Amino acid sequence: MLVLCSLLILIARTIPWILNPSVILTKERVQKEVPTVKPIGLIVSESNEKDEQESRITTEGSSTLKTIIVVTPTYKRLTRVADFTRLANTLSHLSNLYWIVIEDGPETVPVVQKMLERTNLNFTYMAHPSPPNYPNRGWYQRTMALKYIRENYTNFMRSQNGVVYFGDDDNSYDLRLFEEYIRKVNKIGMWGVGHVAGSLVESPRVSNQKVVGFDAEWSPDRYFAIDMAGFALGLQLILESCAVFRSSCPSGTGALESCLLTDLGLNREDVEPFGFEKENDREVLVWHTKTLIPDIYEFRPSAWNWLFPKPPKTNGYFVEY
């Protein structure tokens, strides 16, 4: 009887893939759709040797504590150093964390490398400029990070006891997000995110600790109407799949989150919701907080600045612009 039930479940999950072969994600299709190039200027922290990494992992106690792998795409902009400083200061308070940073540009940037080194975290920093067929929204950089994890995780971890989280550098994070939510994820975990696409809070809709839908203002009919900051994935799930962020996601109305989770073979029934113990007075632990672009005199649109452009005054300080 158990064998028959398992067979029926397998058939039920397979039928949609058979009816719509265009959604089948094979390793060959990934290789065709996603250009494979070597990272530019790959920088790995000096303490990345496995024995040294293990010693860092066990400093807080149990060696079974899950390692959090944070994936952060980044790009040159006026507010990048301020944003990245805030994120680096947050992550530096955490143990058992490996940080993968991917530059959307032709080369790694010294100031970013210095900030990474000051955290004393183990990290990998590499440059992967977006190819022409990819939107400049970090899609390709996250894909390269997934490939890097699959090919190199044994260099910085002794087991598959880890969680992958896509943490953008322009969000704000409560430390409890990592310790009380992310580190406890087994397969996939989800939670609310503040200030997303017209919503005060975008979150799963939960009944009896099961996800039954999503509360979102933008495209709420997506199967997984969740923001990138609102979920984390078990490392083993990543390693057992070849799913990546594709160059487009029509079924998710352009939102790459829904396509990735579907390509990973996930259903809403697989999701473990976090932070829904209370009916009211729940806490948001991650927010989309876009840094206001400062009004720089030399950047103001004017005929004078257009006719006689000159670099802004930096008074000897390093400034990205």
GICORFEN-V440772 format. One record per backbone hydrogen bond with DSSP energy under -0.5 kcal/mol. CO is the residue of the C=O (numbers start at 1). NH is the residue of the N-H. If there is no record, write none. Layout:
# GICORFEN-V440772
co={CO | CO}
nh={NH | NH}
This chain:
# GICORFEN-V440772
co={1 | 2 | 3 | 4 | 5 | 6 | 7 | 8 | 9 | 10 | 11 | 12 | 14 | 14 | 15 | 16 | 18 | 20 | 21 | 24 | 26 | 27 | 28 | 29 | 30 | 33 | 35 | 39 | 40 | 43 | 45 | 46 | 49 | 50 | 51 | 52 | 53 | 54 | 56 | 58 | 62 | 67 | 67 | 68 | 68 | 69 | 69 | 70 | 70 | 71 | 72 | 73 | 74 | 77 | 79 | 80 | 81 | 82 | 83 | 84 | 85 | 86 | 87 | 88 | 90 | 91 | 96 | 97 | 98 | 98 | 99 | 99 | 100 | 101 | 101 | 102 | 103 | 103 | 109 | 109 | 110 | 111 | 112 | 113 | 114 | 115 | 116 | 116 | 117 | 122 | 123 | 124 | 125 | 126 | 127 | 131 | 135 | 138 | 139 | 140 | 141 | 142 | 143 | 144 | 145 | 146 | 147 | 148 | 149 | 152 | 152 | 153 | 153 | 160 | 161 | 162 | 163 | 164 | 165 | 165 | 166 | 168 | 170 | 172 | 174 | 174 | 175 | 175 | 176 | 176 | 177 | 177 | 178 | 181 | 182 | 187 | 188 | 189 | 190 | 192 | 193 | 194 | 195 | 196 | 199 | 200 | 202 | 203 | 204 | 205 | 205 | 207 | 210 | 210 | 213 | 214 | 215 | 217 | 219 | 222 | 224 | 227 | 228 | 230 | 231 | 232 | 233 | 234 | 235 | 236 | 238 | 244 | 249 | 249 | 250 | 252 | 254 | 255 | 256 | 257 | 258 | 259 | 260 | 261 | 262 | 267 | 268 | 271 | 272 | 285 | 286 | 287 | 287 | 288 | 294 | 296 | 296 | 297 | 300 | 302 | 303 | 304 | 314}
nh={5 | 6 | 7 | 8 | 9 | 10 | 11 | 12 | 13 | 14 | 15 | 16 | 17 | 18 | 19 | 20 | 21 | 23 | 24 | 26 | 30 | 31 | 32 | 33 | 34 | 35 | 37 | 41 | 127 | 125 | 48 | 49 | 53 | 54 | 55 | 56 | 57 | 58 | 59 | 61 | 65 | 69 | 163 | 70 | 98 | 71 | 165 | 72 | 100 | 167 | 102 | 169 | 104 | 80 | 83 | 84 | 85 | 86 | 87 | 88 | 89 | 90 | 91 | 92 | 93 | 94 | 68 | 122 | 70 | 100 | 101 | 124 | 72 | 103 | 126 | 74 | 105 | 128 | 112 | 113 | 114 | 115 | 116 | 117 | 118 | 119 | 119 | 121 | 120 | 99 | 45 | 101 | 43 | 103 | 40 | 134 | 137 | 142 | 143 | 144 | 145 | 146 | 147 | 148 | 149 | 150 | 151 | 152 | 153 | 155 | 156 | 156 | 157 | 162 | 67 | 235 | 69 | 233 | 71 | 167 | 168 | 171 | 289 | 287 | 177 | 178 | 178 | 179 | 180 | 181 | 181 | 182 | 183 | 184 | 185 | 234 | 272 | 232 | 274 | 285 | 202 | 288 | 197 | 199 | 196 | 195 | 193 | 215 | 206 | 212 | 213 | 210 | 207 | 212 | 205 | 216 | 203 | 219 | 222 | 225 | 226 | 230 | 231 | 191 | 166 | 189 | 164 | 238 | 239 | 240 | 241 | 246 | 252 | 254 | 253 | 255 | 256 | 259 | 260 | 261 | 262 | 263 | 264 | 266 | 265 | 270 | 271 | 273 | 190 | 174 | 194 | 172 | 289 | 290 | 296 | 299 | 300 | 300 | 302 | 306 | 307 | 308 | 317}
